[in-house]
Amino acid sequence: MNLNDNRLVMANDRRIIECVPNFSEGRNMAVIKQITDEIEAIDGVKLLDVDPGEATNRTVVTFAGTPDAVVEAAFRSARKAAELIDMRQHHGAHPRIGATDVLPLVPVSGVTLEECAEMARCLARRIAEELKIPCYCYEAAALRPERRNLAVCRKGEYEAVAERLTDEAEMPDFGARPYDESIARTGCTVVGARDFLIAVNFNLNTTSTRRANAVAFDVREKGRYERKGNPITGEIVRDANGNPVMRPGTLKGTKAIGWFIKEYGIAQVSMNITDINATPLHIAFEEVVRSAAARGMRVTGTEIVGLVPEQSLIDAGRYFLYKQHRSTGIPKEDIIQIAVKSLGLDDLKPFVAEEKVIERLLDNSKTSESTHLTNFSVAGFANETMRESPAPGGGSVSAYMGTLGAALGTMVANLSAHKPGWDDRWEEFSRWADRGAELENELLRFVDEDTVAFNRIMAAFALPKSTEADRLTRSQAIQAATLYAAEVPLKTMKASSKVFDICRAMVATGNPNSVSDAGVGVLAARAAVLGAGLNVKINAVSLKNKSKAESLIAEAEALMKNAVKAESEIMAMVDNVINPNR
């Protein structure tokens, strides 16, 4: 694999962003508490960290959740800060320009940096219009190239705000107006979007800070000074302007330094990965390992400081599985465990994913729906189905049958990839396993989505119908919900139909000892397609749009016909493998 081109990503539909606002108050905890209360009041948001600093008179707050919820929490926290913090009375060691000083949005999963940038610009506009706080946009959200740099947006700090508002070149991006008492109180706010930053320490089997620094300088983007003669003590080389010439390190988007940790009795390379797309966590680890080995040292483990996105661990686990010629189409938990062990994340102390992985923290918060059917045990799901309530019903069960079919096909692919004597074919089967794992995850979502669809219909029928306007609104809601309830099982049908391809391949080329498992996968997929098809039909016939109804039913019937045909063909293949002489 190319060391610099190895981002192995797994499909992730969760949309999560992080926000890390800095407020110009680090001493009055009552004020800080009122600001964070505004954040915690928003559904879909989890407050992750509150870090006040007395000397800086500044508090860094970290929270995450769904994009809309995070943006709303960011706005409300800025509003509360404007009410409680008077910049005319503020003194602190840290650079600042306003009560809410900086307000960055950070993509975590399912959201691009470009999307965060657009959200940031919209947030800046709203803060300027509704709160009357002038806003600059920085980093990925910058509207002027030079303003990507936060220092440019903060130029002169709070004390220069009045002067900058009269200078056309220095005016904020949103909310520019003459200096007044309102601005004097709030200052300005810098809103932006940046990549997720991973703070990580690499543990070395040495106590030498100098040796650790040597490794840090090898790998960090900035590198080290170019010197004449002796690489350590030689004269620094300078360019025509007298500026020091730097020899870049090997890792883009990283900052690093070496230090000794008395608590652990070891030296570490302490690194901030500021661009996790350019330098994923596992590549940073591999480069530090390489540099340390070249200098006679060994990396004994890794320490994550703060939080890490789940995808970074999944990418790492898949990378190391690939290096081992192991299938990557395995459960997410297993992939993460490979990452933990390969990176040595449990070297100094146990790595607790629920405390270190940002998505897990959210899962343990009010953003997690404990009532999801996929959180039930096997017995719990069956018991919930058999109760007198109409949901979950056949649609959710069909989606789960498809899930089981995908899981069985994937199992055979993984067994084939790991079969003794088939080592030269591991990648072939790993690709099939990856496809199966993706289908399993997709179908699991439909288990819950089908029940959501039914509940939407019930909610629509419960709407008031006293007036003609009420009845029209109710009728439209019922039709929209019914259409959704027909479209969800259709998605189940399409996904389950793809299971046949995996099972067919495994019957034809996979481990013959597991051919019966592939056969059961086929039967489960057929049941999923036919069962979901019934749900498409029963909901489609209630649609007033008969053209749409006919289209949905026709598509469902075609998928059902193909499923029956595929099941017949593949089961004949299964029988030939089991009974070759028949």
DAVEN-V304980 format. One record per pair of residues at least 12 apart in sequence whose ideal C-beta (glycine too) atoms are under 6 Angstrom apart, sorted by the first residue. I is the first residue (numbers start at 1). J is the second residue. D is the distance in whole Angstrom. If there is no record, write none. Layout:
I & J & D
I & J & D
//
This chain:
6 & 319 & 6
8 & 315 & 5
8 & 318 & 4
8 & 319 & 6
10 & 314 & 5
11 & 438 & 5
12 & 109 & 5
12 & 110 & 6
13 & 110 & 6
14 & 109 & 5
14 & 110 & 5
15 & 67 & 6
15 & 110 & 4
15 & 111 & 5
16 & 64 & 6
16 & 108 & 4
16 & 109 & 5
17 & 67 & 5
17 & 70 & 5
17 & 105 & 6
17 & 107 & 6
17 & 108 & 6
17 & 111 & 5
18 & 64 & 4
18 & 106 & 4
18 & 108 & 5
19 & 63 & 6
19 & 70 & 5
19 & 74 & 5
19 & 105 & 6
20 & 62 & 5
20 & 104 & 6
21 & 61 & 5
21 & 100 & 6
21 & 103 & 5
22 & 58 & 6
22 & 60 & 5
22 & 101 & 5
22 & 102 & 5
23 & 59 & 5
23 & 81 & 5
23 & 100 & 6
24 & 85 & 6
24 & 90 & 5
24 & 96 & 5
24 & 99 & 5
24 & 101 & 6
25 & 59 & 6
25 & 85 & 5
26 & 52 & 4
26 & 53 & 4
26 & 54 & 6
26 & 56 & 6
26 & 57 & 5
26 & 58 & 5
26 & 59 & 5
27 & 54 & 5
27 & 57 & 6
31 & 84 & 5
32 & 52 & 6
32 & 59 & 5
34 & 80 & 6
35 & 77 & 5
35 & 80 & 5
35 & 81 & 6
36 & 50 & 6
38 & 76 & 4
38 & 77 & 5
38 & 80 & 5
39 & 63 & 5
39 & 73 & 5
39 & 77 & 5
42 & 69 & 5
42 & 72 & 6
42 & 73 & 4
44 & 65 & 5
44 & 66 & 4
44 & 69 & 3
44 & 367 & 5
45 & 63 & 6
45 & 65 & 4
45 & 69 & 5
45 & 70 & 6
45 & 73 & 5
46 & 64 & 6
46 & 65 & 6
46 & 361 & 6
46 & 362 & 5
46 & 365 & 4
46 & 367 & 6
47 & 63 & 5
48 & 62 & 4
48 & 63 & 6
48 & 64 & 6
49 & 62 & 4
55 & 93 & 5
56 & 92 & 5
56 & 93 & 5
56 & 94 & 4
57 & 92 & 3
58 & 92 & 6
58 & 94 & 5
64 & 358 & 6
65 & 367 & 6
71 & 119 & 6
71 & 123 & 6
74 & 103 & 6
78 & 100 & 4
78 & 127 & 6
79 & 131 & 6
81 & 99 & 4
81 & 100 & 5
82 & 99 & 5
82 & 131 & 6
82 & 186 & 5
85 & 99 & 4
86 & 185 & 5
87 & 99 & 6
87 & 158 & 5
87 & 187 & 4
88 & 184 & 6
95 & 154 & 6
95 & 157 & 6
96 & 158 & 6
97 & 154 & 5
97 & 157 & 6
97 & 158 & 5
97 & 187 & 5
97 & 188 & 5
98 & 186 & 6
98 & 187 & 3
98 & 188 & 5
98 & 189 & 5
99 & 186 & 5
99 & 187 & 6
100 & 189 & 5
102 & 190 & 5
103 & 189 & 6
103 & 191 & 5
104 & 192 & 5
104 & 194 & 5
105 & 119 & 6
105 & 120 & 5
105 & 193 & 5
106 & 194 & 6
106 & 196 & 5
108 & 309 & 5
108 & 358 & 6
109 & 311 & 6
113 & 140 & 5
113 & 195 & 6
116 & 193 & 4
117 & 140 & 4
117 & 141 & 4
117 & 193 & 4
120 & 141 & 4
120 & 191 & 5
120 & 192 & 6
120 & 193 & 4
121 & 137 & 6
121 & 141 & 5
123 & 191 & 6
124 & 137 & 5
124 & 174 & 5
124 & 191 & 4
125 & 174 & 5
128 & 174 & 4
128 & 175 & 3
132 & 182 & 6
133 & 186 & 5
133 & 189 & 5
134 & 172 & 4
134 & 175 & 4
134 & 188 & 5
135 & 172 & 6
135 & 174 & 5
135 & 175 & 6
135 & 189 & 5
135 & 191 & 5
136 & 153 & 4
136 & 172 & 5
136 & 173 & 6
136 & 190 & 5
137 & 173 & 5
137 & 191 & 6
138 & 150 & 5
138 & 153 & 5
138 & 190 & 5
138 & 192 & 4
139 & 192 & 4
139 & 194 & 5
140 & 193 & 4
141 & 192 & 5
141 & 193 & 5
143 & 173 & 5
153 & 190 & 5
158 & 187 & 5
161 & 187 & 6
161 & 188 & 6
162 & 179 & 4
165 & 179 & 5
172 & 188 & 6
195 & 275 & 5
196 & 276 & 6
196 & 309 & 6
197 & 272 & 6
197 & 274 & 5
198 & 273 & 4
198 & 276 & 6
198 & 281 & 6
198 & 308 & 6
199 & 272 & 5
199 & 305 & 4
199 & 306 & 5
200 & 271 & 5
200 & 304 & 6
201 & 268 & 4
201 & 270 & 5
201 & 303 & 4
202 & 269 & 4
202 & 288 & 5
202 & 299 & 5
202 & 302 & 6
203 & 266 & 6
203 & 268 & 6
203 & 300 & 5
203 & 301 & 5
203 & 347 & 6
204 & 267 & 5
204 & 292 & 6
204 & 297 & 5
205 & 297 & 6
205 & 298 & 5
205 & 300 & 5
206 & 267 & 5
206 & 297 & 5
207 & 267 & 6
208 & 267 & 6
209 & 258 & 5
209 & 259 & 6
209 & 260 & 5
209 & 267 & 6
212 & 258 & 3
212 & 267 & 4
212 & 269 & 6
213 & 258 & 4
215 & 269 & 5
215 & 291 & 5
215 & 292 & 5
216 & 256 & 4
216 & 257 & 5
216 & 258 & 5
216 & 269 & 5
218 & 249 & 6
218 & 291 & 4
219 & 249 & 5
219 & 250 & 5
219 & 251 & 5
219 & 287 & 5
219 & 288 & 6
219 & 291 & 6
220 & 249 & 4
220 & 254 & 5
220 & 255 & 6
220 & 256 & 4
221 & 249 & 6
221 & 252 & 6
221 & 254 & 5
223 & 246 & 5
223 & 247 & 5
223 & 248 & 4
223 & 249 & 4
224 & 247 & 6
225 & 244 & 5
226 & 245 & 4
226 & 247 & 5
250 & 287 & 5
251 & 279 & 5
251 & 284 & 6
251 & 287 & 6
252 & 278 & 4
252 & 279 & 6
253 & 274 & 5
253 & 275 & 3
253 & 278 & 4
253 & 279 & 5
254 & 271 & 6
254 & 273 & 5
254 & 279 & 6
255 & 272 & 5
256 & 269 & 6
256 & 271 & 4
257 & 270 & 6
269 & 288 & 6
280 & 315 & 5
281 & 312 & 5
281 & 316 & 6
282 & 316 & 4
282 & 319 & 5
285 & 343 & 6
300 & 347 & 6
301 & 344 & 3
301 & 347 & 2
302 & 343 & 4
302 & 344 & 5
302 & 345 & 5
303 & 348 & 6
304 & 356 & 6
307 & 358 & 5
308 & 356 & 6
309 & 358 & 6
310 & 357 & 5
310 & 359 & 4
313 & 336 & 5
313 & 339 & 4
314 & 335 & 5
316 & 339 & 4
317 & 335 & 4
317 & 336 & 6
317 & 338 & 4
317 & 339 & 4
320 & 338 & 6
320 & 342 & 4
321 & 338 & 6
325 & 426 & 5
327 & 414 & 5
327 & 417 & 4
327 & 430 & 4
327 & 433 & 5
328 & 430 & 5
328 & 434 & 6
329 & 410 & 6
329 & 433 & 2
329 & 434 & 4
329 & 436 & 6
329 & 437 & 4
372 & 448 & 5
373 & 392 & 6
373 & 447 & 5
373 & 448 & 5
374 & 444 & 5
374 & 447 & 6
374 & 448 & 6
391 & 451 & 5
391 & 454 & 4
392 & 451 & 5
394 & 531 & 6
394 & 535 & 6
395 & 450 & 3
395 & 489 & 5
395 & 535 & 4
396 & 447 & 5
396 & 450 & 5
396 & 451 & 5
398 & 492 & 6
398 & 528 & 5
398 & 531 & 3
398 & 532 & 4
399 & 443 & 5
399 & 446 & 4
399 & 447 & 4
399 & 450 & 6
399 & 492 & 5
400 & 447 & 5
401 & 524 & 5
401 & 527 & 5
401 & 528 & 4
402 & 443 & 4
402 & 492 & 6
402 & 496 & 4
402 & 528 & 3
403 & 440 & 6
403 & 443 & 4
403 & 444 & 5
404 & 524 & 5
405 & 499 & 4
405 & 521 & 4
405 & 524 & 4
405 & 525 & 4
406 & 436 & 5
406 & 439 & 4
406 & 440 & 4
406 & 499 & 5
407 & 440 & 5
408 & 517 & 5
408 & 520 & 6
408 & 521 & 3
409 & 436 & 5
409 & 499 & 6
409 & 502 & 4
409 & 503 & 4
409 & 506 & 6
409 & 521 & 4
410 & 433 & 5
410 & 436 & 3
410 & 437 & 6
412 & 506 & 4
412 & 510 & 5
412 & 514 & 5
412 & 517 & 5
412 & 518 & 5
413 & 429 & 5
413 & 432 & 4
413 & 433 & 4
413 & 506 & 6
414 & 433 & 5
415 & 511 & 5
415 & 514 & 5
416 & 429 & 4
416 & 510 & 4
416 & 511 & 4
417 & 429 & 4
417 & 430 & 5
419 & 511 & 5
432 & 502 & 6
432 & 505 & 6
436 & 502 & 5
439 & 495 & 6
439 & 498 & 6
442 & 495 & 5
443 & 495 & 5
446 & 492 & 5
449 & 488 & 5
450 & 488 & 5
453 & 484 & 5
453 & 485 & 4
453 & 488 & 5
456 & 481 & 4
457 & 481 & 4
457 & 485 & 6
460 & 477 & 4
460 & 478 & 4
460 & 481 & 4
463 & 477 & 6
479 & 544 & 6
482 & 539 & 5
482 & 542 & 5
482 & 543 & 6
485 & 539 & 4
486 & 536 & 5
486 & 539 & 4
486 & 540 & 5
486 & 552 & 5
489 & 532 & 4
489 & 535 & 4
489 & 536 & 5
490 & 536 & 5
492 & 532 & 4
493 & 529 & 5
493 & 532 & 5
493 & 533 & 6
493 & 559 & 5
496 & 525 & 5
496 & 528 & 4
496 & 529 & 5
497 & 529 & 6
497 & 559 & 6
499 & 525 & 4
500 & 525 & 6
500 & 566 & 4
503 & 518 & 5
503 & 521 & 5
503 & 522 & 5
503 & 570 & 6
504 & 570 & 5
506 & 518 & 4
507 & 570 & 6
507 & 573 & 5
507 & 574 & 6
512 & 577 & 6
515 & 574 & 6
515 & 577 & 5
519 & 574 & 4
522 & 567 & 6
522 & 570 & 5
526 & 563 & 5
526 & 567 & 4
529 & 559 & 6
529 & 563 & 4
530 & 560 & 6
533 & 556 & 5
533 & 560 & 4
536 & 552 & 6
536 & 556 & 4
537 & 553 & 6
540 & 552 & 4
540 & 553 & 5
//
